[in-house]
Amino acid sequence: MSSLFAVYGASGCGRSLMPIAASQVKRTAPDAKLVFIDDGLTSESEVNGYPAMNYDSFKCIPASQKSVLIAIANGSIRQKIAEALIADKIALWHVQDDSTIIMDGVNIAEGSALSPFVTIGANVTIGKCFHANLYSYVEHDCVIGDFVTFAPRVSCNGNIHIEDHAYIGAGAVIKQGLPDKPLVIGKGAIVGMGAVVTKDVAAGAVVVGNPARLLIKE
Ligand code: UDP
């Protein structure tokens, strides 16, 4: 029986990460099978040439070992699916592109997706199921929580702490913190695309603009 790998989610995020996952499988486990899982599918089909099925069908496939990358941008959905996978004793799969650079002393928990041209600087700690999309970087001494999501080209400078479930929009720039006073983006906060964050963002807050300010909802 061969091992089985899957990309969970066959929409934008999943289809973008599949080629990276495929190249990783080719490199590390050439005999393994690779499929898409998507619960929007009622019957088995194909997406971009890969078999695609819902989670119940995936669970029925016999395999010596199953590993799944959750490729869905919404961190809360990633958490819900991660909990189901763990309960079913299926491994959370870490996928990173060949172009990714990871410096010394980096610790990344299971289930992350590092897209092409992502750089992780020295002595960074990253939690479960982190998504760093195209061209994003995390500079030295940052601490990133669980289920954090970076859209493309996020610039996360040194000594920044980003708490669980925060979402950082495309092109956002976060100012470097200090070793004894890191800049903190609170739990579940949302940083809008292109924002320039110069100070702490409270848990659950939504900030936009340059310099980033609280978005006042009408
Ligand atoms: N999805 C799923 N199981 C869930 C929640 C979502 O399979 O419990 C799938 C959903 O059917 C969709 C994909 O995940 O195909 C999410 O796609 P969306 O376009 O919302 O987001 P993105 O691909 O940008 O993360």
Residues whose N, C-alpha, C, O or C-beta is under 5 A from the ligand:
A	BS01	UDP	G9 A10 S11 G12 C13 G14 I37 D38 D39 G40 A71 I72 A73 N74 I77
